[in-house]
Amino acid sequence: MSSQKKNRLWIWFFVFVLVASIAVAGFMIWFNLRLQLTQEKLDAARARWKEHGPKDYALTITTKLPGDHIDTYNVKVRAGKAMEVRLNGELLRNQETNEVYRPGDPKLQYYTMDRLFVYLDAFLEADAKKQEKNHIIAIFNEQTGAVEYFVRSERVSRMHVEEKVTLEPLP
């Protein structure tokens, strides 16, 4: 009688698949945690913005809200102050009087790059105060520190807001 050698190659295949799956899952968790916004990253980007950011710029903020609602804000900033804000192509208006905001109006200042930093800071502070671990990612321009992309997902309310920001210096 001849004894046949058993083929155990299939076992090594499943060991490889298991190890590869664990490695990929670990990498994705590590990568996601590395992208999470921290106070240190925000402070460094804000410092770069103050030092290297232009004072005159055009800002386009595309905000994706729940229900796939998309708003686009076009902002013109001169000397660090918002002079004009358009929401989906229309000049921003006072909701009570239906009048167009005048250039430099304090209400328009909510749409500048400096204000985006304030919002991000407020989100981090609120999460720390509530001791919540919400998903916050922000990507900043390497040279200027400007916010280029931002996403926030709240675990409790399931709120998901995503913003893409494009900045063009004005002459």
MDTraj code that builds the backbone (N, CA, C; nanometers):
import mdtraj as md
import numpy as np

residues = "MET SER SER GLN LYS LYS ASN ARG LEU TRP ILE TRP PHE PHE VAL PHE VAL LEU VAL ALA SER ILE ALA VAL ALA GLY PHE MET ILE TRP PHE ASN LEU ARG LEU GLN LEU THR GLN GLU LYS LEU ASP ALA ALA ARG ALA ARG TRP LYS GLU HIS GLY PRO LYS ASP TYR ALA LEU THR ILE THR THR LYS LEU PRO GLY ASP HIS ILE ASP THR TYR ASN VAL LYS VAL ARG ALA GLY LYS ALA MET GLU VAL ARG LEU ASN GLY GLU LEU LEU ARG ASN GLN GLU THR ASN GLU VAL TYR ARG PRO GLY ASP PRO LYS LEU GLN TYR TYR THR MET ASP ARG LEU PHE VAL TYR LEU ASP ALA PHE LEU GLU ALA ASP ALA LYS LYS GLN GLU LYS ASN HIS ILE ILE ALA ILE PHE ASN GLU GLN THR GLY ALA VAL GLU TYR PHE VAL ARG SER GLU ARG VAL SER ARG MET HIS VAL GLU GLU LYS VAL THR LEU GLU PRO LEU PRO".split()
xyz = np.array([
    [0.0820, -0.1174, 0.0000],
    [0.0000, 0.0000, 0.0000],
    [0.0869, 0.1245, 0.0000],
    [0.0467, 0.2188, -0.0841],
    [0.1223, 0.3433, -0.0898],
    [0.0450, 0.4510, -0.0143],
    [0.1159, 0.5246, 0.0630],
    [0.0486, 0.6315, 0.1376],
    [0.0583, 0.7613, 0.0573],
    [-0.0541, 0.8267, 0.0439],
    [-0.0576, 0.9527, -0.0297],
    [-0.0237, 1.0670, 0.0645],
    [0.0525, 1.1626, 0.0115],
    [0.0857, 1.2811, 0.0881],
    [-0.0349, 1.3756, 0.0824],
    [-0.0790, 1.4231, 0.1970],
    [-0.1960, 1.5106, 0.2001],
    [-0.1558, 1.6519, 0.1617],
    [-0.2381, 1.7133, 0.0794],
    [-0.2139, 1.8508, 0.0347],
    [-0.2765, 1.9470, 0.1349],
    [-0.1921, 2.0244, 0.2030],
    [-0.2408, 2.1188, 0.3029],
    [-0.2229, 2.2635, 0.2566],
    [-0.2081, 2.2812, 0.1289],
    [-0.1897, 2.4148, 0.0752],
    [-0.3123, 2.5020, 0.1001],
    [-0.4284, 2.4453, 0.1017],
    [-0.5506, 2.5201, 0.1244],
    [-0.5518, 2.5863, 0.2626],
    [-0.4887, 2.5211, 0.3599],
    [-0.4824, 2.5804, 0.4936],
    [-0.4019, 2.7093, 0.4895],
    [-0.2886, 2.7089, 0.4204],
    [-0.2040, 2.8275, 0.4104],
    [-0.2747, 2.9410, 0.3360],
    [-0.3581, 2.9038, 0.2388],
    [-0.4358, 3.0051, 0.1673],
    [-0.5282, 3.0786, 0.2633],
    [-0.6012, 3.0054, 0.3474],
    [-0.6937, 3.0691, 0.4408],
    [-0.6200, 3.1445, 0.5514],
    [-0.5044, 3.0969, 0.5921],
    [-0.4226, 3.1711, 0.6889],
    [-0.3807, 3.3044, 0.6273],
    [-0.3383, 3.3016, 0.5010],
    [-0.2996, 3.4248, 0.4321],
    [-0.4174, 3.5217, 0.4226],
    [-0.5343, 3.4718, 0.3854],
    [-0.6529, 3.5574, 0.3733],
    [-0.6870, 3.6196, 0.5086],
    [-0.6795, 3.5422, 0.6153],
    [-0.7092, 3.5928, 0.7485],
    [-0.6086, 3.7005, 0.7907],
    [-0.4807, 3.6744, 0.7734],
    [-0.3769, 3.7701, 0.8110],
    [-0.3882, 3.8969, 0.7262],
    [-0.4123, 3.8810, 0.5964],
    [-0.4260, 3.9972, 0.5085],
    [-0.5475, 4.0805, 0.5481],
    [-0.6576, 4.0180, 0.5828],
    [-0.7785, 4.0905, 0.6251],
    [-0.7530, 4.1700, 0.7522],
    [-0.6862, 4.1092, 0.8478],
    [-0.6548, 4.1789, 0.9733],
    [-0.5605, 4.2949, 0.9459],
    [-0.4622, 4.2752, 0.8594],
    [-0.3666, 4.3816, 0.8269],
    [-0.4360, 4.4985, 0.7574],
    [-0.5238, 4.4711, 0.6624],
    [-0.5951, 4.5776, 0.5913],
    [-0.6875, 4.6524, 0.6876],
    [-0.7584, 4.5812, 0.7733],
    [-0.8462, 4.6466, 0.8705],
    [-0.7643, 4.7336, 0.9656],
    [-0.6520, 4.6845, 1.0117],
    [-0.5649, 4.7625, 1.0992],
    [-0.5125, 4.8873, 1.0307],
    [-0.4727, 4.8730, 0.9041],
    [-0.4247, 4.9881, 0.8275],
    [-0.5344, 5.0923, 0.8111],
    [-0.6553, 5.0489, 0.7814],
    [-0.7654, 5.1438, 0.7625],
    [-0.7978, 5.2178, 0.8919],
    [-0.7942, 5.1489, 1.0041],
    [-0.8186, 5.2148, 1.1330],
    [-0.7079, 5.3153, 1.1613],
    [-0.5829, 5.2754, 1.1419],
    [-0.4690, 5.3647, 1.1637],
    [-0.4788, 5.4879, 1.0740],
    [-0.5091, 5.4664, 0.9457],
    [-0.5179, 5.5759, 0.8495],
    [-0.6300, 5.6721, 0.8867],
    [-0.7457, 5.6177, 0.9251],
    [-0.8598, 5.7003, 0.9638],
    [-0.8281, 5.7823, 1.0885],
    [-0.7651, 5.7219, 1.1872],
    [-0.7298, 5.7952, 1.3087],
    [-0.6275, 5.9040, 1.2792],
    [-0.5391, 5.8793, 1.1841],
    [-0.4379, 5.9780, 1.1472],
    [-0.5026, 6.0994, 1.0806],
    [-0.6129, 6.0800, 1.0110],
    [-0.6830, 6.1895, 0.9448],
    [-0.7680, 6.2734, 1.0400],
    [-0.8036, 6.2166, 1.1542],
    [-0.8906, 6.2869, 1.2482],
    [-0.8306, 6.4217, 1.2869],
    [-0.9157, 6.5214, 1.2924],
    [-0.8721, 6.6560, 1.3286],
    [-0.8404, 6.6621, 1.4775],
    [-0.7254, 6.7200, 1.5087],
    [-0.6862, 6.7433, 1.6476],
    [-0.6644, 6.8929, 1.6664],
    [-0.6626, 6.9351, 1.7907],
    [-0.6407, 7.0761, 1.8194],
    [-0.5036, 7.1211, 1.7693],
    [-0.4041, 7.0335, 1.7778],
    [-0.2692, 7.0675, 1.7318],
    [-0.2668, 7.0915, 1.5805],
    [-0.3344, 7.0050, 1.5052],
    [-0.3400, 7.0226, 1.3593],
    [-0.4112, 7.1528, 1.3235],
    [-0.5206, 7.1804, 1.3940],
    [-0.5967, 7.3021, 1.3677],
    [-0.5147, 7.4265, 1.4007],
    [-0.4461, 7.4252, 1.5140],
    [-0.3645, 7.5392, 1.5529],
    [-0.2498, 7.5637, 1.4541],
    [-0.1883, 7.4557, 1.4066],
    [-0.0789, 7.4687, 1.3095],
    [-0.1304, 7.5262, 1.1776],
    [-0.2466, 7.4796, 1.1314],
    [-0.3037, 7.5307, 1.0060],
    [-0.3437, 7.6773, 1.0210],
    [-0.4015, 7.7123, 1.1342],
    [-0.4405, 7.8514, 1.1579],
    [-0.3181, 7.9426, 1.1603],
    [-0.2088, 7.8973, 1.2207],
    [-0.0858, 7.9771, 1.2235],
    [-0.0294, 7.9956, 1.0823],
    [-0.0339, 7.8886, 0.9999],
    [0.0119, 7.9002, 0.8599],
    [-0.0771, 7.9978, 0.7838],
    [-0.2086, 7.9920, 0.8093],
    [-0.3021, 8.0819, 0.7413],
    [-0.2716, 8.2272, 0.7777],
    [-0.2500, 8.2542, 0.9053],
    [-0.2212, 8.3918, 0.9471],
    [-0.0911, 8.4424, 0.8867],
    [0.0053, 8.3533, 0.8695],
    [0.1354, 8.3940, 0.8173],
    [0.1395, 8.3978, 0.6643],
    [0.0776, 8.3003, 0.5984],
    [0.0926, 8.2868, 0.4534],
    [-0.0370, 8.3050, 0.3734],
    [-0.1499, 8.3156, 0.4417],
    [-0.2770, 8.3265, 0.3701],
    [-0.2943, 8.4630, 0.3061],
    [-0.3568, 8.4680, 0.1872],
    [-0.3796, 8.5970, 0.1223],
    [-0.4867, 8.6765, 0.1958],
    [-0.4805, 8.8072, 0.1857],
    [-0.5825, 8.8950, 0.2457],
    [-0.6973, 8.9197, 0.1485],
    [-0.6681, 8.9074, 0.0189],
    [-0.7700, 8.9237, -0.0848],
    [-0.7853, 8.7894, -0.1553],
    [-0.9061, 8.7342, -0.1494],
    [-0.9257, 8.6029, -0.2112],
    [-1.0729, 8.5797, -0.2435],
    [-1.0933, 8.4863, -0.3348],
    [-1.2286, 8.4381, -0.3665],
    [-1.2391, 8.2984, -0.3076],
    [-1.3465, 8.2745, -0.2394],
    [-1.3665, 8.1489, -0.1690],
    [-1.4937, 8.0845, -0.2205],
    [-1.4861, 7.9576, -0.2543],
    [-1.6052, 7.8819, -0.2919],
    [-1.6194, 7.7682, -0.1916],
    [-1.7317, 7.7667, -0.1233],
    [-1.7588, 7.6638, -0.0229],
    [-1.8795, 7.5840, -0.0703],
    [-1.8584, 7.4566, -0.0964],
    [-1.9671, 7.3685, -0.1366],
    [-2.0010, 7.2811, -0.0166],
    [-2.1222, 7.2981, 0.0333],
    [-2.1662, 7.2279, 0.1545],
    [-2.2686, 7.1225, 0.1173],
    [-2.2384, 6.9983, 0.1549],
    [-2.3329, 6.8887, 0.1329],
    [-2.3954, 6.8542, 0.2676],
    [-2.5269, 6.8694, 0.2739],
    [-2.6023, 6.8470, 0.3971],
    [-2.6819, 6.7177, 0.3874],
    [-2.7411, 6.6735, 0.4974],
    [-2.8227, 6.5522, 0.4921],
    [-2.9321, 6.5627, 0.3860],
    [-2.9655, 6.4505, 0.3278],
    [-3.0658, 6.4475, 0.2222],
    [-3.0078, 6.4892, 0.0887],
    [-2.8757, 6.4867, 0.0767],
    [-2.8047, 6.5237, -0.0452],
    [-2.8349, 6.6656, -0.0920],
    [-2.8674, 6.7531, 0.0011],
    [-2.8872, 6.8948, -0.0297],
    [-2.7498, 6.9603, -0.0397],
    [-2.7267, 7.0338, -0.1479],
    [-2.5972, 7.0979, -0.1703],
    [-2.6166, 7.2485, -0.1829],
    [-2.5397, 7.3234, -0.1048],
    [-2.5367, 7.4690, -0.1140],
    [-2.3966, 7.5117, -0.1545],
    [-2.3895, 7.6134, -0.2403],
    [-2.2606, 7.6674, -0.2823],
    [-2.2552, 7.8146, -0.2453],
    [-2.1536, 7.8489, -0.1683],
    [-2.1298, 7.9873, -0.1281],
    [-2.0093, 8.0395, -0.2056],
    [-2.0256, 8.1524, -0.2721],
    [-1.9149, 8.2203, -0.3396],
    [-1.8901, 8.3495, -0.2628],
    [-1.7690, 8.3624, -0.2114],
    [-1.7358, 8.4742, -0.1229],
    [-1.6188, 8.5512, -0.1809],
    [-1.6302, 8.6837, -0.1828],
    [-1.5174, 8.7694, -0.2210],
    [-1.4695, 8.8412, -0.0968],
    [-1.3407, 8.8251, -0.0679],
    [-1.2817, 8.8829, 0.0521],
    [-1.1730, 8.9817, 0.0110],
    [-1.1797, 9.1006, 0.0672],
    [-1.0791, 9.2054, 0.0434],
    [-1.0284, 9.2526, 0.1793],
    [-0.8963, 9.2561, 0.1931],
    [-0.8320, 9.2992, 0.3183],
    [-0.8842, 9.2197, 0.4380],
    [-0.9135, 9.0905, 0.4148],
    [-0.9581, 9.0034, 0.5228],
    [-1.1049, 9.0146, 0.5580],
    [-1.1816, 9.0999, 0.4877],
    [-1.3240, 9.1177, 0.5166],
    [-1.4079, 9.0728, 0.3970],
    [-1.5148, 8.9999, 0.4253],
    [-1.6054, 8.9557, 0.3202],
    [-1.6818, 9.0749, 0.2644],
    [-1.6731, 9.0927, 0.1340],
    [-1.7406, 9.2043, 0.0683],
    [-1.8683, 9.1598, -0.0020],
    [-1.8698, 9.0329, -0.0445],
    [-1.9854, 8.9826, -0.1168],
    [-1.9960, 8.8334, -0.0921],
    [-2.1188, 8.7889, -0.0676],
    [-2.1454, 8.6462, -0.0512],
    [-2.2645, 8.6105, -0.1384],
    [-2.2459, 8.5083, -0.2191],
    [-2.3553, 8.4565, -0.3021],
    [-2.3863, 8.3139, -0.2573],
    [-2.5136, 8.2871, -0.2384],
    [-2.5601, 8.1535, -0.2042],
    [-2.6316, 8.0974, -0.3255],
    [-2.5752, 7.9934, -0.3826],
    [-2.6294, 7.9304, -0.5036],
    [-2.6519, 8.0331, -0.6141],
    [-2.5578, 8.1272, -0.6283],
    [-2.5615, 8.2256, -0.7357],
    [-2.6315, 8.3554, -0.7020],
    [-2.7113, 8.3573, -0.5965],
    [-2.7867, 8.4770, -0.5586],
    [-2.7148, 8.5484, -0.4450],
    [-2.7130, 8.6822, -0.4510],
    [-2.6540, 8.7592, -0.3419],
    [-2.7243, 8.7270, -0.2109],
    [-2.6467, 8.7128, -0.1053],
    [-2.7024, 8.6811, 0.0254],
    [-2.7857, 8.7985, 0.0755],
    [-2.9046, 8.7669, 0.1271],
    [-2.9979, 8.8700, 0.1716],
    [-3.0318, 8.8525, 0.3193],
    [-3.0664, 8.9631, 0.3812],
    [-3.1163, 8.9624, 0.5174],
    [-3.2542, 8.8967, 0.5136],
    [-3.2743, 8.7931, 0.5941],
    [-3.4007, 8.7197, 0.5886],
    [-3.5184, 8.8008, 0.6413],
    [-3.4919, 8.8968, 0.7273],
    [-3.6014, 8.9768, 0.7831],
    [-3.6447, 9.0880, 0.6877],
    [-3.5467, 9.1561, 0.6256],
    [-3.5802, 9.2711, 0.5407],
    [-3.5713, 9.2394, 0.3918],
    [-3.5161, 9.1264, 0.3572],
    [-3.4955, 9.0830, 0.2183],
    [-3.4029, 9.1771, 0.1406],
    [-3.3233, 9.2545, 0.2121],
    [-3.2265, 9.3438, 0.1476],
    [-3.0925, 9.2730, 0.1350],
    [-3.0216, 9.3038, 0.0270],
    [-2.8882, 9.2485, 0.0058],
    [-2.7942, 9.3102, 0.1087],
    [-2.7098, 9.2258, 0.1668],
    [-2.6116, 9.2774, 0.2624],
    [-2.5118, 9.3669, 0.1907],
    [-2.4759, 9.4778, 0.2542],
    [-2.3788, 9.5694, 0.1960],
    [-2.2379, 9.5139, 0.2149],
    [-2.1447, 9.5508, 0.1260],
    [-2.0066, 9.5025, 0.1395],
    [-1.9494, 9.5329, 0.2777],
    [-1.8872, 9.4302, 0.3382],
    [-1.8260, 9.4455, 0.4691],
    [-1.9211, 9.4295, 0.5858],
    [-2.0504, 9.4039, 0.5594],
    [-2.1485, 9.3873, 0.6662],
    [-2.1009, 9.2775, 0.7630],
    [-2.1203, 9.2980, 0.8929],
    [-2.0761, 9.1976, 0.9906],
    [-2.1336, 9.0575, 0.9667],
    [-2.2540, 9.0474, 0.9130],
    [-2.3139, 8.9157, 0.8863],
    [-2.2376, 8.8398, 0.7778],
    [-2.1736, 8.9113, 0.6861],
    [-2.0973, 8.8459, 0.5796],
    [-1.9675, 8.7841, 0.6315],
    [-1.9224, 8.8282, 0.7479],
    [-1.7944, 8.7811, 0.8008],
    [-1.8007, 8.6354, 0.8467],
    [-1.9216, 8.5784, 0.8524],
    [-1.9373, 8.4379, 0.8877],
    [-1.8925, 8.3444, 0.7750],
    [-1.8540, 8.4005, 0.6611],
    [-1.8215, 8.3194, 0.5439],
    [-1.6758, 8.3336, 0.5006],
    [-1.5883, 8.3768, 0.5902],
    [-1.4469, 8.3926, 0.5566],
    [-1.3687, 8.2694, 0.6026],
    [-1.2437, 8.2588, 0.5576],
    [-1.1579, 8.1485, 0.5996],
    [-1.1321, 8.1538, 0.7499],
    [-1.1151, 8.2749, 0.8020],
    [-1.0937, 8.2878, 0.9465],
    [-1.2111, 8.2282, 1.0242],
    [-1.3311, 8.2489, 0.9727],
    [-1.4500, 8.1971, 1.0407],
    [-1.4572, 8.0448, 1.0315],
    [-1.4095, 7.9867, 0.9220],
    [-1.4055, 7.8401, 0.9123],
    [-1.3199, 7.7816, 1.0241],
    [-1.2085, 7.8482, 1.0543],
    [-1.1244, 7.8026, 1.1648],
    [-1.1993, 7.8115, 1.2977],
    [-1.2784, 7.9165, 1.3153],
    [-1.3571, 7.9315, 1.4382],
    [-1.4580, 7.8176, 1.4501],
    [-1.5244, 7.7824, 1.3386],
    [-1.6214, 7.6722, 1.3406],
    [-1.5543, 7.5408, 1.3784],
    [-1.4397, 7.5119, 1.3170],
    [-1.3694, 7.3875, 1.3468],
    [-1.3275, 7.3830, 1.4933],
    [-1.2801, 7.4949, 1.5429],
    [-1.2414, 7.5040, 1.6841],
    [-1.3620, 7.4778, 1.7741],
    [-1.4761, 7.5340, 1.7390],
    [-1.5984, 7.5146, 1.8187],
    [-1.6430, 7.3687, 1.8185],
    [-1.6311, 7.3016, 1.7037],
    [-1.6674, 7.1594, 1.6965],
    [-1.5781, 7.0767, 1.7884],
    [-1.4473, 7.1010, 1.7830],
    [-1.3549, 7.0267, 1.8687],
    [-1.3833, 7.0530, 2.0164],
    [-1.4104, 7.1784, 2.0490],
    [-1.4386, 7.2153, 2.1881],
    [-1.5681, 7.1513, 2.2367],
    [-1.6710, 7.1526, 2.1539],
    [-1.7995, 7.0935, 2.1930],
    [-1.7859, 6.9429, 2.2132],
    [-1.7123, 6.8774, 2.1257],
    [-1.6929, 6.7327, 2.1400],
    [-1.6148, 6.7002, 2.2669],
    [-1.5128, 6.7819, 2.2966],
    [-1.4336, 6.7591, 2.4177],
    [-1.5186, 6.7817, 2.5429],
    [-1.6038, 6.8831, 2.5386],
    [-1.6886, 6.9151, 2.6534],
    [-1.7892, 6.8030, 2.6791],
    [-1.8477, 6.7503, 2.5702],
    [-1.9459, 6.6424, 2.5822],
    [-1.8795, 6.5054, 2.5946],
    [-1.7478, 6.5021, 2.5767],
    [-1.6709, 6.3781, 2.5744],
    [-1.7239, 6.2808, 2.4693],
    [-1.7536, 6.3372, 2.3516],
    [-1.7996, 6.2566, 2.2395],
    [-1.6864, 6.2368, 2.1403],
    [-1.6885, 6.1248, 2.0722],
    [-1.5884, 6.0957, 1.9692],
    [-1.6576, 6.0999, 1.8328],
    [-1.6880, 6.2206, 1.7880],
    [-1.7467, 6.2361, 1.6560],
    [-1.6376, 6.2297, 1.5504],
    [-1.6768, 6.1998, 1.4308],
    [-1.5841, 6.1860, 1.3189],
    [-1.5625, 6.3243, 1.2575],
    [-1.4409, 6.3800, 1.2745],
    [-1.4088, 6.5108, 1.2179],
    [-1.2783, 6.4983, 1.1414],
    [-1.2846, 6.5299, 1.0136],
    [-1.1654, 6.5289, 0.9294],
    [-1.1553, 6.6645, 0.8615],
    [-1.0360, 6.7190, 0.8605],
    [-1.0113, 6.8433, 0.7881],
    [-0.8782, 6.8297, 0.7148],
    [-0.8769, 6.8746, 0.5924],
    [-0.7546, 6.8746, 0.5128],
    [-0.7198, 7.0204, 0.4856],
    [-0.5939, 7.0551, 0.5110],
    [-0.5482, 7.1923, 0.4982],
    [-0.4440, 7.2033, 0.3875],
    [-0.4367, 7.3200, 0.3246],
    [-0.3351, 7.3479, 0.2238],
    [-0.1988, 7.3521, 0.2916],
    [-0.1016, 7.2854, 0.2308],
    [0.0325, 7.2762, 0.2901],
    [0.1011, 7.4122, 0.3036],
    [0.0835, 7.5005, 0.2031],
    [0.1531, 7.6294, 0.2055],
    [0.0783, 7.7338, 0.2882],
    [-0.0503, 7.7480, 0.2637],
    [-0.1246, 7.8583, 0.3259],
    [-0.1988, 7.8187, 0.4531],
    [-0.2208, 7.6899, 0.4741],
    [-0.2982, 7.6461, 0.5897],
    [-0.4484, 7.6553, 0.5696],
    [-0.4921, 7.6989, 0.4521],
    [-0.6355, 7.7141, 0.4252],
    [-0.7079, 7.5796, 0.4324],
    [-0.8312, 7.5833, 0.4807],
    [-0.9146, 7.4631, 0.4833],
    [-0.9502, 7.4280, 0.3399],
    [-0.9256, 7.3034, 0.2999],
    [-0.9613, 7.2588, 0.1650],
    [-1.0782, 7.1609, 0.1666],
    [-1.0912, 7.0872, 0.2746],
    [-1.1964, 6.9865, 0.2841],
    [-1.2272, 6.9642, 0.4319],
    [-1.3535, 6.9440, 0.4601],
    [-1.3951, 6.9230, 0.5979],
    [-1.5164, 6.8317, 0.5992],
    [-1.5164, 6.7358, 0.6900],
    [-1.6334, 6.6499, 0.7077],
    [-1.6527, 6.6254, 0.8570],
    [-1.7788, 6.6279, 0.8976],
    [-1.8130, 6.6012, 1.0381],
    [-1.9350, 6.5107, 1.0401],
    [-1.9224, 6.4009, 1.1124],
    [-2.0339, 6.3087, 1.1319],
    [-2.0544, 6.2909, 1.2814],
    [-2.1751, 6.3179, 1.3258],
    [-2.2070, 6.3014, 1.4677],
    [-2.2670, 6.1638, 1.4894],
    [-2.2186, 6.0960, 1.5894],
    [-2.2652, 5.9599, 1.6164],
    [-2.4085, 5.9571, 1.6688],
    [-2.4394, 6.0456, 1.7624],
    [-2.5704, 6.0411, 1.8271],
    [-2.6811, 6.0853, 1.7317],
    [-2.6657, 6.2019, 1.6693],
    [-2.7718, 6.2562, 1.5841],
    [-2.7652, 6.2054, 1.4402],
    [-2.6570, 6.1379, 1.4048],
    [-2.6345, 6.0881, 1.2676],
    [-2.6245, 6.2021, 1.1658],
    [-2.5939, 6.3227, 1.2134],
    [-2.5766, 6.4389, 1.1266],
    [-2.4447, 6.4247, 1.0512],
    [-2.4481, 6.4494, 0.9226],
    [-2.3282, 6.4383, 0.8392],
    [-2.3199, 6.5629, 0.7510],
    [-2.2140, 6.6410, 0.7701],
    [-2.1926, 6.7620, 0.6918],
    [-2.0563, 6.7522, 0.6263],
    [-2.0527, 6.7849, 0.4986],
    [-1.9280, 6.7774, 0.4223],
    [-1.9095, 6.9090, 0.3477],
    [-1.7890, 6.9658, 0.3557],
    [-1.7611, 7.0914, 0.2864],
    [-1.6323, 7.0792, 0.2059],
    [-1.6405, 7.1268, 0.0821],
    [-1.5224, 7.1367, -0.0019],
    [-1.4977, 7.2857, -0.0235],
    [-1.3746, 7.3280, 0.0002],
    [-1.3420, 7.4702, -0.0044],
    [-1.2354, 7.4938, -0.1098],
    [-1.2612, 7.5896, -0.1970],
    [-1.1647, 7.6286, -0.2990],
    [-1.1314, 7.7757, -0.2794],
    [-1.0023, 7.8055, -0.2755],
    [-0.9578, 7.9425, -0.2517],
    [-0.8720, 7.9877, -0.3678],
    [-0.9017, 8.1056, -0.4200],
    [-0.8211, 8.1663, -0.5277],
    [-0.7807, 8.3059, -0.4827],
    [-0.6504, 8.3328, -0.4769],
    [-0.6076, 8.4690, -0.4427],
    [-0.6554, 8.5682, -0.5485],
    [-0.6975, 8.6849, -0.5047],
    [-0.7393, 8.7911, -0.5969],
    [-0.6263, 8.8909, -0.6127],
    [-0.6155, 8.9520, -0.7308],
    [-0.5106, 9.0518, -0.7509],
    [-0.5380, 9.1779, -0.6711],
])
top = md.Topology()
chain = top.add_chain()
for i, resn in enumerate(residues, 1):
    res = top.add_residue(resn, chain, resSeq=i)
    for name in ("N", "CA", "C"):
        top.add_atom(name, md.element.get_by_symbol(name[0]), res)
traj = md.Trajectory(xyz[None], top)
